[in-house]
Amino acid sequence: MLISTSFLSSKNIPKDLTILNETDTDYIHVDVMDGKFVKRKTMPFKEMKNIYRYTSKRLDVHLMVMNPKKYIKEYASLNTEYITFHIETEDVLKNLELIKKYGIKCGLAIKPNTEIKELVPYLPLLDMILVMSVEPGEGEQIFIDETEKKIKELRVLLQEYKSNAMINVDGGINNITKNKCSCADILVSGSYIVLSDNFQDRINDLR
């Protein structure tokens, strides 16, 4: 299992990123919020771009924004492996193509109440699907149990359409809820890791 660590719940971002850089976490999960798609708003890009000072890990960028196009070029300029935005926004196809244009792997995120069948038209372009196991926008939420069934259904769908897209699960991930995500390829975990006394031990617990 690949692990993508979010610093959304971090109390000291530079310190935690520096520590994470010494772990074997596969990615740093970067949550970007505009205060419109979700209520919360994260730091502007002019501050976020300084992440390179503290970590050389590849970035897994999650855009929780109304207009992904505004952010894609900026985050494509960083050490980014994936840029994911929500299927519940407009111009989905154009934005997927724009991410591909920058040579970045692209993903679509789906909220807990969004049906996986809505992904079908975009599967040929997708490198990853981010299944939200909480409502997007806040850290330290409780995993929605119905997500387990959704992940399994998505795995069947990907096999049916011969898609190699990775399944990523985000929200309430810990050493217990990880067992509900056995069909996934990547787990995003934030507070479980960065609010602990030993980041590497917690990452090991999730693998």
Backbone torsions as a table, in degrees:
resi	resn	phi	psi	omega
1	MET	NA	130.4	175.6
2	LEU	-84.5	147.6	-178.0
3	ILE	-121.0	129.9	176.0
4	SER	-117.8	116.2	-173.5
5	THR	-96.3	125.2	178.2
6	SER	-92.6	141.3	176.4
7	PHE	-106.9	19.3	-177.9
8	LEU	-58.6	-35.2	-177.9
9	SER	-95.3	7.1	-176.5
10	SER	-64.8	141.2	175.9
11	LYS	-92.4	-18.2	179.2
12	ASN	-147.2	89.0	-171.5
13	ILE	-59.9	-51.3	-179.6
14	PRO	-56.3	-44.3	-179.8
15	LYS	-63.3	-46.3	-177.0
16	ASP	-68.0	-37.7	177.2
17	LEU	-64.7	-38.4	178.5
18	THR	-63.3	-42.5	177.4
19	ILE	-66.2	-44.7	-179.8
20	LEU	-60.4	-32.2	-179.7
21	ASN	-63.1	-22.6	179.8
22	GLU	-92.7	-4.1	177.1
23	THR	-91.7	-179.3	176.9
24	ASP	-103.5	22.6	173.8
25	THR	-55.0	141.1	-174.4
26	ASP	-77.3	-35.6	-177.9
27	TYR	-142.7	158.8	166.3
28	ILE	-101.9	122.0	-178.4
29	HIS	-87.6	119.6	-176.7
30	VAL	-106.7	110.4	177.8
31	ASP	-87.5	124.8	179.5
32	VAL	-118.4	118.9	-177.3
33	MET	-126.9	140.3	-174.2
34	ASP	-105.3	1.4	-178.2
35	GLY	76.6	4.9	-179.5
36	LYS	-118.5	-55.3	177.3
37	PHE	-64.8	-38.7	170.5
38	VAL	-128.7	162.7	-175.7
39	LYS	-67.7	-35.2	-174.6
40	ARG	-77.5	152.9	177.8
41	LYS	-129.0	130.7	180.0
42	THR	-95.2	174.4	-177.6
43	MET	-60.6	149.3	180.0
44	PRO	-67.5	162.6	-176.6
45	PHE	-59.8	-34.5	-178.6
46	LYS	-59.7	-22.9	174.2
47	GLU	-95.5	-41.3	-177.4
48	MET	-62.2	-31.6	-177.0
49	LYS	-64.5	-17.6	179.9
50	ASN	-75.7	2.1	178.8
51	ILE	-56.2	-29.8	-178.0
52	TYR	-62.9	-20.1	179.8
53	ARG	-70.2	-21.7	-172.5
54	TYR	-115.2	-17.5	-179.6
55	THR	-149.6	144.7	175.0
56	SER	-105.2	6.3	179.2
57	LYS	-66.9	149.4	175.4
58	ARG	-68.2	147.6	-175.3
59	LEU	-101.2	142.2	176.0
60	ASP	-116.4	96.7	-169.9
61	VAL	-93.3	127.2	-179.2
62	HIS	-115.7	108.2	-178.2
63	LEU	-90.2	106.6	173.7
64	MET	-101.1	72.5	-172.1
65	VAL	-137.6	157.3	179.6
66	MET	-74.7	-33.7	-175.9
67	ASN	-125.5	83.4	-177.1
68	PRO	-56.2	-32.5	-176.6
69	LYS	-54.5	-35.5	-178.5
70	LYS	-63.1	-24.1	-171.8
71	TYR	-108.2	-20.0	-172.5
72	ILE	-60.9	-47.5	-178.9
73	LYS	-60.7	-42.4	-178.7
74	GLU	-61.9	-50.4	-175.6
75	TYR	-76.4	-19.4	173.7
76	ALA	-70.0	-17.9	-178.8
77	SER	-82.6	-8.9	179.9
78	LEU	-94.6	-173.8	-179.5
79	ASN	-81.7	63.5	-168.5
80	THR	-101.4	129.3	175.6
81	GLU	-90.9	-46.2	-178.0
82	TYR	-128.4	140.7	164.8
83	ILE	-121.2	121.2	-178.4
84	THR	-119.8	136.1	173.9
85	PHE	-131.5	174.9	-172.8
86	HIS	-89.1	138.6	177.8
87	ILE	-66.2	-18.1	-178.2
88	GLU	-82.8	18.8	176.8
89	THR	-111.5	178.4	-179.3
90	GLU	-92.5	164.8	176.1
91	ASP	55.9	42.1	-176.7
92	VAL	-57.8	-50.0	-177.1
93	LEU	-61.8	-45.1	179.9
94	LYS	-61.4	-39.4	-178.6
95	ASN	-72.7	-34.6	174.3
96	LEU	-63.5	-43.6	179.3
97	GLU	-65.0	-34.8	178.8
98	LEU	-66.1	-42.6	177.5
99	ILE	-60.5	-44.9	178.7
100	LYS	-60.4	-35.8	179.9
101	LYS	-58.9	-33.5	179.7
102	TYR	-86.3	3.4	178.0
103	GLY	74.9	22.4	-179.9
104	ILE	-104.8	144.2	174.9
105	LYS	-69.3	139.8	-174.3
106	CYS	-116.3	149.1	179.7
107	GLY	-139.7	160.7	172.9
108	LEU	-120.2	137.1	176.1
109	ALA	-102.7	146.1	177.5
110	ILE	-127.5	133.7	177.4
111	LYS	-69.7	163.8	-178.8
112	PRO	-54.4	-32.7	-177.1
113	ASN	-94.0	1.7	179.0
114	THR	-85.9	132.0	-178.5
115	GLU	-78.5	141.8	-175.9
116	ILE	-66.5	-22.4	-179.7
117	LYS	-62.6	-21.4	178.6
118	GLU	-68.0	-15.8	179.4
119	LEU	-78.6	-21.2	-170.2
120	VAL	-51.2	-46.4	-177.9
121	PRO	-62.0	-20.1	-173.4
122	TYR	-105.4	-3.8	-174.5
123	LEU	-54.2	-38.7	-179.2
124	PRO	-60.8	-23.2	-178.0
125	LEU	-96.9	-10.9	-169.3
126	LEU	-88.3	133.9	171.9
127	ASP	-98.5	-21.7	-178.1
128	MET	-153.5	149.7	171.8
129	ILE	-124.4	125.2	-178.9
130	LEU	-101.0	110.0	179.4
131	VAL	-91.0	116.6	178.5
132	MET	-80.0	121.2	179.5
133	SER	-100.3	10.3	169.5
134	VAL	-145.0	169.2	172.3
135	GLU	-71.3	130.8	-175.8
136	PRO	-64.4	147.3	172.3
137	GLY	126.1	-20.9	-177.9
138	GLU	-138.8	146.7	175.0
139	GLY	-86.5	175.0	173.9
140	GLU	60.8	33.5	176.6
141	GLN	-94.2	165.6	-179.3
142	ILE	-90.5	133.6	179.4
143	PHE	-56.8	131.1	177.3
144	ILE	-82.9	115.9	-171.8
145	ASP	-60.1	-31.3	-179.1
146	GLU	-62.9	-14.4	-179.4
147	THR	-61.9	-32.4	-178.8
148	GLU	-56.7	-46.8	178.9
149	LYS	-64.1	-38.9	-178.4
150	LYS	-64.1	-40.4	179.5
151	ILE	-64.3	-42.5	179.6
152	LYS	-64.2	-41.0	178.3
153	GLU	-64.8	-38.2	179.7
154	LEU	-66.6	-39.4	178.3
155	ARG	-60.7	-41.9	178.0
156	VAL	-63.6	-43.3	179.4
157	LEU	-60.3	-44.5	-179.5
158	LEU	-64.1	-38.0	177.6
159	GLN	-66.8	-40.2	-179.7
160	GLU	-61.5	-40.0	-178.3
161	TYR	-96.4	9.1	177.5
162	LYS	54.0	44.3	178.5
163	SER	-97.4	138.7	177.7
164	ASN	-97.5	12.3	-178.0
165	ALA	-59.9	138.6	176.8
166	MET	-76.0	148.2	174.2
167	ILE	-103.7	121.2	179.8
168	ASN	-115.2	139.7	-179.3
169	VAL	-123.0	132.3	-172.4
170	ASP	-133.5	120.2	173.6
171	GLY	129.0	114.8	176.4
172	GLY	68.0	26.9	-177.1
173	ILE	-83.4	125.9	174.5
174	ASN	-147.1	-169.9	-175.6
175	ASN	-68.8	-13.5	177.3
176	ILE	-96.2	-50.5	-177.2
177	THR	-69.5	-18.7	177.7
178	LYS	-58.2	-28.0	-178.3
179	ASN	-69.9	-15.8	176.6
180	LYS	-88.6	1.2	-174.8
181	CYS	-122.3	30.8	-174.6
182	SER	-64.8	-20.8	179.7
183	CYS	-88.8	-0.2	-179.2
184	ALA	-87.0	168.4	177.6
185	ASP	-108.5	-30.1	-177.2
186	ILE	-134.6	142.6	173.8
187	LEU	-120.8	131.0	173.2
188	VAL	-94.8	125.9	177.1
189	SER	-134.7	136.1	-178.2
190	GLY	-118.1	-84.1	-173.7
191	SER	-58.9	-34.9	179.8
192	TYR	-58.2	-33.2	-179.5
193	ILE	-92.5	-56.6	-168.9
194	VAL	-77.5	-12.1	175.3
195	LEU	-100.0	13.3	-179.8
196	SER	-101.2	172.3	179.4
197	ASP	-88.4	-14.5	-179.2
198	ASN	-143.5	99.8	-176.1
199	PHE	-60.7	-44.0	-176.2
200	GLN	-64.6	-40.3	178.1
201	ASP	-59.9	-42.2	-179.5
202	ARG	-67.6	-38.5	176.6
203	ILE	-63.1	-42.4	177.6
204	ASN	-59.9	-38.8	-179.7
205	ASP	-60.8	-28.6	-174.3
206	LEU	-88.0	-19.2	-175.0
207	ARG	-74.6	NA	NA
